[in-house]
Amino acid sequence: MAGDSAGLSVRRLGPDDLALLLGAGTLFDDPLRPDMAARFLAHPDHHLFAAVHAGKMIGFVSAMSYLHPDKPLEYWLNEVGVNEAWHRCGVGRRLMMAALDHSWRLGCTAAWVLTNSSNRAARGLYAACGGTATPAARHGDSVIMFSFAPPP
């Protein structure tokens, strides 16, 4: 039953999880491309965390750790998606916390994500996960960056 978190697991996917990822259905904005999905899962700086229930993905967070030649390692949270039947069940928060915990283990000194001011669900999720909002105006709707710092 959707929303029943018994048996729900959250984990980082690796190359051996391609079939699970390709079975994610409509969780992603566009149809998954098997070649690109395989490349993403194999890349050490790309991170995909999945919420899995009854053998199927019901949510994900995609992220990337990246290097600058003049800055410490950072973590960009690209996208969060949760099956609508699982909204408001804590799945997004569990996914975000798993991704953030992973970033700190990698040695990242900061993590961040962007959203629009009109996206109330995303703003609530990122704030609940400890993000600090910084708005930047853009054409009526504004982009908000949520920054996360490692635990002390």
Secondary structure, 3 states (H helix, E strand, C coil): CCCCCCCCEEEECCHHHHHHHHCCHHHCCCCCCHHHHHHHHHCCCEEEEEEEECCEEEEEEEEEEEEECCEEEEEEEEEEEECHHHCCCCHHHHHHHHHHHHHHHHCCCEEEEEEECCCHHHHHHHHHCCCEEEEEECCCCEEEEEEECCCC
